[in-house]
């Protein structure tokens, strides 16, 4: 089930899986697509529940058209989508829906230690472009303020003149290029000193929010997991996936990490998707995940 989108980048992974003979269910998160309200960016619980809801809708759609879905679900997601991929594997493995079972999980290039990623970006320890970091942090802080009440007034977190319009610009109704043109070239030009200090050493509600997302890989997976990441990715270092692999393995999961090479973040999606679909095809052909599962 593919959303109505003219963006080839958004829908191409689903089309690739569909062309390989799979039923592809590509969910919108809350506030995306035609859904009302702003998107709660990097909120794993709502992203996971939205993904599960879409899976149930896919089953209902198939029933209405006299088709039957396999019970085994092959789960993947890129970057932000890597979190609900693992979240869905977790909740399905815990019995959230008695019909579906986890067949295999293939997350791609997730920043699994999110609090460390944010800290390193602000401390100048990462390799991510400063402008890109600014966009990510603007999106995160505005969205998390709606969820976790980080500040009383935008001027508490954002320097002038950005404090006046940033919440409007980041409401989900403005194109990416407009947002990029609005924001400054570095986090230090956007955020106040107190905001940077809060993000570098989170406490209270902010620390709790980071803890939820930082624990995404800390569960006992019930199916094989293959993590894909790029050793050359400057935006999300492969160390994130290495740490995730260790956390999953420590809980007994059959987990592998595949380095897709010296490519950038978007390139890791291209190569990761190609590798993931090949793995899923191999599992299907070996009847690891059959229609009767």
LOTORPA-817190 format. One record per residue: residue number from 1; x negated, y, z of N, C-alpha, C, O in turn. Coordinates in steps of 0.05 Angstrom, whole numbers. Each point is the difference from the previous one (the first is absolute). Layout:
residues N
<marvo NUM <X Y Z> <X Y Z> <X Y Z> <X Y Z>>
...
//
This chain:
residues 293
<marvo 1 <-17 -24 0> <17 24 0> <-18 25 0> <-14 5 20>>
<marvo 2 <14 10 -41> <-19 21 -4> <14 27 1> <21 4 -12>>
<marvo 3 <-32 15 28> <13 26 2> <1 16 -26> <-17 -5 -18>>
<marvo 4 <36 23 16> <2 17 -24> <-23 21 2> <3 20 15>>
<marvo 5 <-24 -24 -30> <-23 18 1> <-13 2 -27> <-2 -20 -15>>
<marvo 6 <-7 44 8> <-15 4 -25> <-30 -1 5> <-15 3 -19>>
<marvo 7 <7 -8 43> <-29 -1 7> <-10 -29 -4> <6 -18 15>>
<marvo 8 <-22 15 -36> <-10 -27 -6> <-17 -11 22> <0 -24 5>>
<marvo 9 <-14 42 10> <-17 -10 22> <16 -12 22> <-8 -20 12>>
<marvo 10 <32 31 -7> <17 -11 21> <11 -27 -7> <1 -18 17>>
<marvo 11 <8 14 -41> <14 -25 -7> <-17 -21 -13> <8 -23 -2>>
<marvo 12 <-33 30 -6> <-16 -19 -15> <-6 -26 15> <1 -21 -12>>
<marvo 13 <-7 22 38> <-5 -26 14> <24 -18 -1> <-3 -24 -5>>
<marvo 14 <27 35 9> <24 -17 -1> <3 -12 -28> <8 -23 -2>>
<marvo 15 <-13 39 -18> <3 -11 -28> <-21 -22 -5> <6 -19 -14>>
<marvo 16 <-30 22 25> <-20 -20 -3> <9 -27 12> <-3 -21 -12>>
<marvo 17 <13 23 37> <10 -25 13> <24 -12 -15> <2 -24 -3>>
<marvo 18 <16 42 -6> <23 -10 -15> <-9 -14 -26> <11 -20 -7>>
<marvo 19 <-31 32 -6> <-9 -12 -25> <-14 -27 4> <-2 -16 -19>>
<marvo 20 <-7 11 44> <-12 -26 6> <21 -20 9> <-7 -23 7>>
<marvo 21 <33 31 -8> <21 -19 6> <11 1 28> <16 -17 7>>
<marvo 22 <-24 37 8> <10 3 27> <24 19 0> <2 18 -17>>
<marvo 23 <16 -21 37> <20 20 5> <-14 21 17> <-10 -6 22>>
<marvo 24 <9 31 -31> <-14 22 13> <20 18 14> <18 11 -13>>
<marvo 25 <-21 -8 39> <16 19 16> <-18 22 10> <-17 -5 17>>
<marvo 26 <22 29 -27> <-18 23 6> <17 20 16> <16 15 -11>>
<marvo 27 <-20 -13 38> <17 17 16> <-8 29 1> <-24 6 -4>>
<marvo 28 <43 11 7> <-5 28 8> <0 0 31> <16 -13 13>>
<marvo 29 <-34 29 -2> <1 5 29> <21 21 5> <11 13 -18>>
<marvo 30 <-5 -9 44> <20 20 7> <-8 27 -10> <-24 7 0>>
<marvo 31 <43 8 -10> <-5 27 -11> <-12 0 -27> <-5 22 -11>>
<marvo 32 <1 -45 -2> <-11 -1 -27> <22 -9 -19> <22 -8 9>>
<marvo 33 <-27 10 -35> <21 -7 -19> <24 18 3> <-3 25 1>>
<marvo 34 <26 -37 1> <25 16 4> <8 1 29> <21 11 7>>
<marvo 35 <-38 -21 11> <7 0 28> <-1 28 12> <-16 17 -9>>
<marvo 36 <33 -11 28> <1 27 12> <-22 5 20> <-12 -19 11>>
<marvo 37 <6 44 -7> <-19 8 20> <-29 -3 -8> <-6 -11 -21>>
<marvo 38 <-13 22 37> <-28 -2 -6> <-11 -28 7> <11 -15 16>>
<marvo 39 <-33 8 -29> <-13 -26 4> <-17 0 26> <-17 18 3>>
<marvo 40 <21 -38 14> <-17 -3 24> <-26 -14 -7> <-4 -24 4>>
<marvo 41 <-15 40 -15> <-25 -10 -10> <-16 -16 21> <-3 9 23>>
<marvo 42 <-8 -32 -31> <-16 -17 17> <14 -8 26> <-12 0 21>>
<marvo 43 <37 -6 -24> <16 -11 22> <7 -29 -6> <19 -6 -14>>
<marvo 44 <-36 -12 25> <2 -28 -8> <27 -12 7> <10 -16 -16>>
<marvo 45 <2 21 39> <26 -13 6> <21 7 -21> <14 -19 -9>>
<marvo 46 <-11 44 1> <21 6 -20> <-8 -9 -28> <18 -8 -15>>
<marvo 47 <-43 8 9> <-9 -11 -26> <5 -30 -2> <7 -10 -21>>
<marvo 48 <-11 -4 43> <4 -29 1> <30 -6 -2> <8 -18 -15>>
<marvo 49 <9 32 30> <28 -5 -1> <12 6 -27> <18 -14 -10>>
<marvo 50 <-28 36 -3> <9 6 -27> <-7 -22 -20> <15 -6 -18>>
<marvo 51 <-39 -5 21> <-9 -22 -17> <17 -25 4> <8 -13 -20>>
<marvo 52 <-2 7 44> <17 -23 6> <29 4 -11> <12 -18 -10>>
<marvo 53 <-2 43 13> <26 6 -11> <1 -4 -30> <20 -10 -11>>
<marvo 54 <-41 19 -3> <-1 -3 -29> <-2 -30 -8> <12 -8 -20>>
<marvo 55 <-26 -8 36> <-1 -28 -5> <28 -13 2> <7 -17 -16>>
<marvo 56 <7 25 36> <28 -10 3> <17 9 -23> <17 -15 -10>>
<marvo 57 <-20 40 2> <15 10 -23> <-7 -15 -26> <18 -6 -16>>
<marvo 58 <-43 -2 13> <-8 -16 -23> <14 -27 0> <8 -9 -21>>
<marvo 59 <-6 -3 44> <14 -26 2> <30 4 -7> <11 -17 -15>>
<marvo 60 <1 38 25> <28 5 -6> <4 5 -30> <19 -11 -12>>
<marvo 61 <-37 26 0> <1 6 -29> <-2 -26 -16> <15 -4 -19>>
<marvo 62 <-34 -13 27> <-4 -25 -14> <25 -18 2> <8 -12 -20>>
<marvo 63 <4 11 44> <25 -16 3> <22 10 -18> <15 -16 -11>>
<marvo 64 <-13 43 9> <21 11 -17> <-3 -6 -29> <19 0 -15>>
<marvo 65 <-44 -7 7> <-6 -6 -28> <-6 -30 -4> <-13 -8 -19>>
<marvo 66 <23 -8 38> <-2 -29 -1> <-30 -9 -3> <-6 -18 -16>>
<marvo 67 <-11 31 31> <-28 -8 1> <-7 -6 29> <13 9 19>>
<marvo 68 <-34 -25 -15> <-8 -8 27> <-29 8 4> <-18 -8 -16>>
<marvo 69 <13 23 37> <-28 7 6> <-13 -22 16> <13 -15 15>>
<marvo 70 <-39 12 -19> <-16 -18 17> <0 11 28> <1 24 5>>
<marvo 71 <-2 -41 14> <0 8 28> <-28 11 8> <-2 17 18>>
<marvo 72 <-19 -26 -31> <-27 9 6> <-5 27 -14> <4 3 -24>>
<marvo 73 <-12 16 40> <-5 27 -10> <-30 5 -2> <-15 -4 19>>
<marvo 74 <7 13 -42> <-28 8 -5> <-1 30 4> <13 15 -15>>
<marvo 75 <-29 -5 34> <1 27 9> <-26 15 -7> <-22 -10 5>>
<marvo 76 <25 34 -16> <-23 16 -6> <7 30 4> <23 7 2>>
<marvo 77 <-43 10 -1> <4 28 2> <-27 14 0> <-20 -11 10>>
<marvo 78 <19 35 -21> <-25 15 -4> <-1 24 19> <20 15 2>>
<marvo 79 <-43 -10 11> <-5 23 16> <21 3 22> <1 -17 18>>
<marvo 80 <16 37 -18> <21 2 19> <17 -25 0> <10 -9 21>>
<marvo 81 <-6 -2 -45> <17 -24 -2> <-12 -25 12> <14 -20 3>>
<marvo 82 <-40 20 3> <-12 -23 13> <11 -4 28> <1 -23 9>>
<marvo 83 <7 44 4> <10 -2 27> <27 -14 1> <3 -20 15>>
<marvo 84 <17 28 -31> <25 -15 1> <-2 -28 -12> <16 -17 6>>
<marvo 85 <-36 13 -23> <-5 -28 -10> <-7 -18 24> <12 -21 3>>
<marvo 86 <-30 30 14> <-7 -15 23> <23 0 21> <5 -20 13>>
<marvo 87 <9 43 -12> <22 2 19> <22 -20 -8> <12 -13 18>>
<marvo 88 <-6 11 -44> <20 -19 -9> <-9 -29 6> <17 -16 8>>
<marvo 89 <-42 10 -13> <-10 -27 6> <3 -6 30> <7 -22 7>>
<marvo 90 <-11 42 10> <2 -3 29> <29 -6 7> <6 -20 14>>
<marvo 91 <13 36 -23> <28 -3 9> <13 -25 -12> <16 -13 13>>
<marvo 92 <-23 7 -39> <11 -25 -11> <-11 -24 14> <14 -20 4>>
<marvo 93 <-40 21 3> <-12 -22 15> <12 -4 27> <-2 -21 12>>
<marvo 94 <14 43 -2> <12 -1 27> <30 -6 -2> <14 0 21>>
<marvo 95 <-4 -5 -45> <28 -8 -3> <20 22 -4> <23 -3 6>>
<marvo 96 <-32 26 -16> <18 23 -4> <22 -6 -19> <22 12 2>>
<marvo 97 <-26 -29 -22> <21 -8 -18> <-3 -31 -4> <-21 -9 -10>>
<marvo 98 <41 -6 17> <-3 -29 -1> <-2 -12 -29> <-8 -22 -3>>
<marvo 99 <16 38 -17> <-2 -10 -28> <-28 1 -10> <-9 -19 -12>>
<marvo 100 <-4 41 16> <-27 4 -13> <-22 -10 17> <1 -1 25>>
<marvo 101 <-22 -8 -39> <-24 -10 13> <-24 14 -14> <2 8 -23>>
<marvo 102 <-24 -6 37> <-24 13 -11> <-15 -22 -16> <-8 -20 11>>
<marvo 103 <4 26 -37> <-16 -19 -16> <-30 7 0> <-17 -17 3>>
<marvo 104 <11 43 -6> <-27 10 0> <1 30 2> <20 13 -7>>
<marvo 105 <-42 -1 15> <-1 29 4> <-26 11 -12> <-22 -11 5>>
<marvo 106 <25 32 -22> <-24 11 -14> <0 31 2> <5 13 -20>>
<marvo 107 <-11 -3 43> <-2 30 3> <-25 10 -15> <-21 -13 -1>>
<marvo 108 <23 38 -9> <-21 12 -15> <-8 27 12> <16 18 1>>
<marvo 109 <-41 -15 7> <-13 25 8> <16 16 20> <5 24 -3>>
<marvo 110 <3 -37 25> <13 15 21> <-20 13 20> <-20 -13 6>>
<marvo 111 <26 37 3> <-17 12 21> <9 -10 28> <12 15 15>>
<marvo 112 <-18 -40 -10> <13 -14 23> <-8 12 27> <17 -1 18>>
<marvo 113 <-41 12 -15> <-6 14 24> <4 29 -5> <-18 16 -4>>
<marvo 114 <43 -8 5> <9 26 -9> <-11 22 18> <-9 21 -10>>
<marvo 115 <8 -25 36> <-10 21 18> <-30 5 -5> <-9 23 1>>
<marvo 116 <-6 -44 -7> <-28 3 -6> <-4 15 -27> <-18 17 -3>>
<marvo 117 <35 -24 -17> <-1 13 -25> <4 30 3> <-15 16 -11>>
<marvo 118 <35 -8 26> <6 28 5> <-23 13 15> <-9 22 -8>>
<marvo 119 <-1 -35 29> <-23 11 15> <-24 4 -18> <-13 22 1>>
<marvo 120 <6 -42 -17> <-24 2 -17> <3 22 -21> <-20 14 -6>>
<marvo 121 <44 -11 -5> <4 21 -20> <-5 28 13> <-13 17 -12>>
<marvo 122 <24 -13 36> <-3 26 13> <-29 4 10> <-9 23 2>>
<marvo 123 <-5 -44 5> <-27 2 9> <-20 1 -22> <-24 2 4>>
<marvo 124 <33 -4 -29> <-18 1 -23> <-16 -25 -4> <-21 1 -12>>
<marvo 125 <31 -24 23> <-15 -25 -2> <8 -16 -24> <-15 -19 -8>>
<marvo 126 <38 25 -4> <9 -16 -22> <-10 11 -27> <-15 20 -1>>
<marvo 127 <22 -34 -20> <-8 8 -27> <23 11 -16> <-3 7 -24>>
<marvo 128 <26 -4 36> <24 10 -14> <-4 29 -7> <-11 16 15>>
<marvo 129 <21 -8 -38> <0 27 -9> <16 18 20> <21 -8 9>>
<marvo 130 <-32 32 -3> <12 17 21> <28 8 -8> <17 2 18>>
<marvo 131 <-12 4 -43> <26 8 -9> <20 -23 4> <22 5 10>>
<marvo 132 <-30 -28 -18> <18 -24 3> <6 -4 30> <23 -6 7>>
<marvo 133 <-43 8 10> <4 -3 28> <20 20 11> <16 -6 17>>
<marvo 134 <-17 31 -27> <18 21 8> <29 -7 -7> <18 4 16>>
<marvo 135 <-14 -15 -40> <27 -8 -8> <10 -22 18> <23 1 9>>
<marvo 136 <-39 -22 -4> <8 -22 17> <8 11 28> <21 -8 11>>
<marvo 137 <-38 25 0> <5 9 28> <23 19 2> <14 0 20>>
<marvo 138 <-9 15 -41> <24 17 -1> <25 -17 0> <19 4 15>>
<marvo 139 <-19 -24 -33> <23 -18 -2> <5 -14 26> <23 -2 10>>
<marvo 140 <-45 -9 2> <2 -14 25> <11 17 23> <19 -8 14>>
<marvo 141 <-31 31 -10> <7 17 23> <28 11 -1> <14 1 20>>
<marvo 142 <-5 6 -44> <28 10 -3> <20 -23 5> <19 4 15>>
<marvo 143 <-25 -27 -27> <18 -23 4> <0 -10 29> <21 -5 11>>
<marvo 144 <-44 4 1> <-1 -10 28> <11 21 20> <9 -8 21>>
<marvo 145 <-10 33 -28> <13 19 18> <30 -5 1> <13 2 21>>
<marvo 146 <-1 -9 -44> <29 -7 0> <5 -24 18> <20 -2 13>>
<marvo 147 <-38 -17 -14> <3 -25 15> <-8 2 29> <13 -12 18>>
<marvo 148 <-35 26 -13> <-13 -1 26> <-4 27 14> <-12 1 22>>
<marvo 149 <23 20 -34> <-1 27 13> <-29 8 8> <-6 2 23>>
<marvo 150 <-10 1 -43> <-28 7 5> <-4 29 8> <-18 6 15>>
<marvo 151 <35 12 -25> <-3 28 6> <27 13 2> <20 -9 -10>>
<marvo 152 <-20 32 25> <25 15 3> <5 19 -23> <23 5 -8>>
<marvo 153 <-45 5 -4> <1 19 -22> <-21 -8 -20> <-22 -8 8>>
<marvo 154 <27 11 -35> <-21 -6 -19> <-26 16 5> <-22 -10 -7>>
<marvo 155 <24 34 18> <-24 16 6> <-18 -14 21> <-23 8 3>>
<marvo 156 <34 -27 12> <-16 -14 20> <-20 -19 -14> <-21 -6 11>>
<marvo 157 <28 -3 -36> <-17 -20 -14> <-12 10 -25> <-21 -10 -9>>
<marvo 158 <33 31 -4> <-10 8 -26> <-8 29 1> <14 17 12>>
<marvo 159 <-36 -11 -26> <-9 27 -1> <16 17 -20> <13 -11 -18>>
<marvo 160 <-13 37 21> <13 17 -18> <-15 1 -27> <-25 -1 0>>
<marvo 161 <38 3 -22> <29 3 -4> <15 -26 -3> <24 1 -7>>
<marvo 162 <-37 -24 11> <12 -25 -6> <22 -8 19> <18 -15 -7>>
<marvo 163 <-19 26 31> <20 -7 20> <28 8 -8> <20 -11 9>>
<marvo 164 <-18 31 -26> <26 11 -7> <16 -19 -18> <24 -3 4>>
<marvo 165 <-38 -9 -23> <15 -16 -20> <-7 -30 -1> <12 -14 -16>>
<marvo 166 <-30 5 33> <-9 -28 -3> <22 -20 4> <1 -20 -15>>
<marvo 167 <18 24 34> <21 -19 4> <19 -1 -24> <11 -21 -6>>
<marvo 168 <-7 44 -6> <17 0 -24> <-14 -14 -24> <13 -15 -14>>
<marvo 169 <-39 20 11> <-15 -12 -22> <-1 -31 3> <-1 -14 -20>>
<marvo 170 <1 5 45> <-4 -29 4> <27 -14 6> <0 -20 15>>
<marvo 171 <22 31 -26> <26 -12 6> <8 -21 -19> <23 -10 2>>
<marvo 172 <-40 3 -21> <6 -21 -19> <14 9 -25> <5 -16 -18>>
<marvo 173 <-1 42 16> <14 11 -24> <-18 16 -18> <9 13 -19>>
<marvo 174 <-35 -13 25> <-19 16 -16> <-20 -19 -13> <-10 -19 13>>
<marvo 175 <3 24 -38> <-19 -18 -14> <-28 1 12> <-8 20 13>>
<marvo 176 <-7 -41 -17> <-27 -3 11> <-18 23 -8> <-14 11 16>>
<marvo 177 <16 -3 -41> <-18 21 -10> <6 27 14> <-18 16 5>>
<marvo 178 <43 -11 1> <7 25 14> <-11 -1 29> <-10 20 10>>
<marvo 179 <11 -43 3> <-11 -3 27> <-30 3 0> <-11 14 17>>
<marvo 180 <-2 -26 -37> <-29 3 -2> <-8 29 -4> <-20 9 12>>
<marvo 181 <35 5 -29> <-6 28 -4> <5 17 24> <-13 21 4>>
<marvo 182 <31 -29 13> <7 16 24> <-21 -4 22> <-7 19 14>>
<marvo 183 <-3 -43 -10> <-17 -6 22> <-29 9 -5> <-9 2 -23>>
<marvo 184 <-6 4 45> <-28 8 -3> <-18 -23 -7> <9 -23 -3>>
<marvo 185 <-35 28 2> <-19 -20 -10> <-10 -19 21> <-14 -19 -6>>
<marvo 186 <19 24 32> <-10 -17 21> <19 0 24> <15 19 4>>
<marvo 187 <-16 -40 13> <16 -1 23> <-5 23 20> <18 10 13>>
<marvo 188 <-44 -1 -12> <-7 21 18> <13 27 -7> <5 17 17>>
<marvo 189 <2 -14 -43> <13 24 -9> <30 -1 5> <14 20 1>>
<marvo 190 <-3 -44 2> <29 -4 4> <7 -1 29> <18 13 9>>
<marvo 191 <-32 -30 6> <7 -6 28> <-13 18 20> <-22 10 -4>>
<marvo 192 <37 -5 26> <-11 16 22> <-21 -17 15> <0 -25 -3>>
<marvo 193 <-16 38 19> <-19 -14 17> <13 -20 18> <-10 -23 4>>
<marvo 194 <33 30 8> <14 -18 18> <12 -24 -14> <0 -22 11>>
<marvo 195 <9 26 -36> <10 -22 -15> <-22 -20 -7> <4 -24 3>>
<marvo 196 <-27 34 -11> <-23 -18 -6> <-8 -15 25> <-6 -24 -2>>
<marvo 197 <5 37 25> <-7 -13 25> <20 -22 6> <-7 -21 10>>
<marvo 198 <33 26 -14> <21 -19 6> <-3 -25 -18> <4 -22 10>>
<marvo 199 <-10 26 -35> <-3 -22 -19> <-25 -16 5> <-1 -24 -4>>
<marvo 200 <-20 37 13> <-26 -14 5> <1 -16 25> <-13 -21 2>>
<marvo 201 <28 30 18> <2 -14 26> <30 0 8> <7 14 19>>
<marvo 202 <9 -30 -32> <29 0 5> <8 -9 28> <-14 -17 11>>
<marvo 203 <35 28 -1> <11 -8 25> <31 1 -1> <11 11 -20>>
<marvo 204 <2 -21 40> <29 2 2> <14 -12 -24> <-7 -23 -9>>
<marvo 205 <27 37 -2> <15 -10 -22> <-17 -6 -25> <5 -19 -15>>
<marvo 206 <-24 36 10> <-17 -4 -23> <-16 -25 2> <-3 -15 -19>>
<marvo 207 <-8 10 43> <-16 -25 4> <18 -25 -3> <-8 -20 -11>>
<marvo 208 <33 22 21> <18 -22 -3> <7 -5 -30> <2 -23 -8>>
<marvo 209 <1 44 -7> <6 -3 -29> <-24 -13 -14> <4 -17 -17>>
<marvo 210 <-28 26 23> <-23 -13 -12> <-3 -29 8> <-7 -17 -17>>
<marvo 211 <14 11 42> <-3 -28 9> <18 -19 -15> <-8 -23 -6>>
<marvo 212 <32 32 -1> <19 -17 -15> <-13 -8 -27> <0 -23 -8>>
<marvo 213 <-10 43 -6> <-11 -6 -27> <-27 -14 2> <-7 -16 -18>>
<marvo 214 <-9 22 38> <-26 -12 3> <2 -30 7> <-19 -15 -4>>
<marvo 215 <43 6 13> <3 -28 8> <14 -16 -22> <9 -23 6>>
<marvo 216 <-7 33 -30> <14 -13 -21> <-12 -28 -6> <16 -18 -6>>
<marvo 217 <-42 15 8> <-12 -26 -6> <-2 -19 24> <-11 -22 -2>>
<marvo 218 <22 30 24> <-3 -16 25> <25 -17 4> <15 5 19>>
<marvo 219 <-12 -25 -36> <21 -20 4> <-9 -26 -12> <-20 -1 -15>>
<marvo 220 <34 -20 22> <-7 -27 -10> <15 -5 -26> <24 -7 1>>
<marvo 221 <-37 10 -23> <13 -4 -26> <7 -30 -4> <-15 -17 8>>
<marvo 222 <38 12 -20> <10 -27 -4> <-5 -10 -28> <8 -22 -7>>
<marvo 223 <-22 37 -9> <-5 -7 -28> <-28 11 -8> <-10 17 14>>
<marvo 224 <-1 -27 -36> <-26 10 -8> <0 30 -6> <20 11 -11>>
<marvo 225 <-41 3 19> <-3 29 -5> <-26 3 -16> <-21 -10 7>>
<marvo 226 <23 26 -28> <-24 7 -15> <0 31 -3> <16 11 -14>>
<marvo 227 <-36 1 28> <-3 29 -1> <-17 8 -24> <-21 -12 -5>>
<marvo 228 <30 33 -9> <-16 11 -22> <-8 28 6> <16 16 10>>
<marvo 229 <-41 -9 -15> <-10 27 5> <-25 4 -18> <-11 -19 -10>>
<marvo 230 <3 44 6> <-22 6 -17> <-24 11 16> <3 18 16>>
<marvo 231 <-26 -30 -20> <-24 9 13> <-7 28 -7> <-14 14 15>>
<marvo 232 <23 -5 -38> <-6 27 -9> <21 21 6> <-3 23 -8>>
<marvo 233 <24 -30 22> <22 18 6> <-8 22 19> <-7 -6 23>>
<marvo 234 <6 31 -32> <-8 22 18> <23 9 19> <-5 12 21>>
<marvo 235 <30 -17 -29> <23 9 16> <5 -19 24> <4 10 22>>
<marvo 236 <-4 -36 -27> <6 -19 20> <-23 -21 0> <1 -19 -15>>
<marvo 237 <-21 23 32> <-23 -18 0> <8 -29 5> <19 -5 14>>
<marvo 238 <-34 -13 -26> <6 -29 3> <-2 -9 28> <10 -22 7>>
<marvo 239 <-23 37 10> <-2 -7 29> <27 -3 12> <4 -16 19>>
<marvo 240 <16 30 -28> <27 -3 10> <10 -28 -5> <12 -13 18>>
<marvo 241 <-16 2 -41> <9 -27 -7> <-17 -21 15> <10 -21 7>>
<marvo 242 <-36 27 -3> <-17 -19 15> <10 -2 29> <0 -22 11>>
<marvo 243 <8 44 0> <10 0 28> <27 -15 1> <5 -16 18>>
<marvo 244 <12 21 -38> <26 -13 -1> <-4 -30 -2> <14 -16 13>>
<marvo 245 <-32 7 -31> <-5 -28 -3> <-8 -13 27> <9 -21 7>>
<marvo 246 <-27 35 8> <-8 -11 26> <23 -2 19> <1 -20 15>>
<marvo 247 <17 40 -15> <23 -1 19> <19 -23 -7> <9 -14 18>>
<marvo 248 <-4 10 -44> <18 -21 -8> <-13 -28 5> <13 -18 10>>
<marvo 249 <-39 16 -16> <-14 -26 4> <-1 -7 30> <1 -24 7>>
<marvo 250 <-4 44 10> <-2 -5 29> <26 -12 11> <1 -13 21>>
<marvo 251 <21 16 -36> <26 -11 8> <8 -24 -17> <23 -8 0>>
<marvo 252 <-43 -4 -13> <3 -25 -13> <10 1 -29> <7 -21 -11>>
<marvo 253 <-5 45 0> <10 2 -27> <-20 -10 -21> <-24 5 3>>
<marvo 254 <34 -19 -24> <-18 -7 -22> <-3 25 -18> <18 7 -16>>
<marvo 255 <-40 7 19> <-3 27 -12> <-26 2 -15> <-21 -10 10>>
<marvo 256 <21 22 -33> <-23 6 -16> <-1 30 -7> <21 13 1>>
<marvo 257 <-45 -3 -7> <-3 27 -9> <-15 -1 -27> <-21 -12 -2>>
<marvo 258 <33 25 -18> <-12 1 -27> <-8 29 -6> <17 18 0>>
<marvo 259 <-42 -14 -5> <-10 27 -8> <3 2 -30> <-13 -15 -15>>
<marvo 260 <29 33 6> <6 3 -29> <-20 18 -14> <3 5 -24>>
<marvo 261 <-23 4 38> <-22 14 -14> <-4 29 5> <13 12 18>>
<marvo 262 <-30 0 -34> <-7 29 3> <19 18 -16> <-7 11 -20>>
<marvo 263 <31 -10 30> <21 17 -12> <11 18 22> <-4 -5 23>>
<marvo 264 <19 26 -32> <12 18 19> <26 -11 11> <7 -23 -5>>
<marvo 265 <7 39 21> <24 -10 14> <21 -10 -20> <11 -22 3>>
<marvo 266 <-4 39 -23> <20 -9 -20> <-10 -23 -16> <16 -18 -8>>
<marvo 267 <-42 17 2> <-11 -22 -14> <3 -26 15> <2 -22 -11>>
<marvo 268 <-4 24 38> <3 -24 16> <29 -12 -2> <3 -24 3>>
<marvo 269 <16 41 -8> <27 -9 -5> <2 -16 -26> <13 -21 -1>>
<marvo 270 <-25 32 -20> <0 -14 -26> <-13 -27 3> <12 -20 -8>>
<marvo 271 <-36 19 19> <-13 -26 2> <13 -18 21> <2 -24 -4>>
<marvo 272 <6 36 26> <13 -16 21> <26 -12 -10> <5 -24 7>>
<marvo 273 <11 38 -22> <25 -10 -10> <-6 -23 -20> <13 -21 1>>
<marvo 274 <-33 24 -18> <-7 -22 -19> <-9 -25 15> <8 -22 -7>>
<marvo 275 <-23 26 28> <-9 -23 17> <23 -13 15> <2 -24 2>>
<marvo 276 <16 41 9> <22 -10 15> <19 -16 -17> <9 -22 8>>
<marvo 277 <-2 32 -31> <19 -15 -17> <-12 -26 -9> <14 -20 -3>>
<marvo 278 <-40 19 -2> <-14 -25 -8> <2 -20 23> <4 -24 -5>>
<marvo 279 <-8 34 29> <2 -18 24> <28 -10 3> <4 -24 5>>
<marvo 280 <16 41 -7> <27 -8 2> <8 -21 -21> <14 -19 6>>
<marvo 281 <-24 23 -30> <6 -19 -22> <-12 -28 7> <12 -20 -4>>
<marvo 282 <-37 21 15> <-13 -25 7> <15 -14 22> <3 -25 0>>
<marvo 283 <7 40 20> <16 -12 21> <25 -12 -11> <8 -22 8>>
<marvo 284 <5 36 -25> <25 -10 -12> <-5 -25 -17> <15 -19 2>>
<marvo 285 <-36 19 -18> <-6 -22 -17> <-8 -25 16> <4 -23 -8>>
<marvo 286 <-16 28 32> <-6 -23 18> <24 -8 17> <-2 -18 17>>
<marvo 287 <24 32 -22> <25 -6 14> <-2 5 30> <13 -13 16>>
<marvo 288 <-31 32 -9> <-2 8 28> <26 15 7> <9 -2 23>>
<marvo 289 <2 17 -42> <24 15 4> <20 -7 -22> <-2 11 -22>>
<marvo 290 <20 -30 27> <18 -9 -20> <28 12 4> <4 13 21>>
<marvo 291 <13 -17 -40> <27 12 2> <16 -12 23> <19 12 9>>
<marvo 292 <-27 -36 0> <15 -12 21> <-11 7 28> <11 -9 20>>
<marvo 293 <-33 24 -19> <-11 7 26> <19 17 16> <-6 8 22>>
//
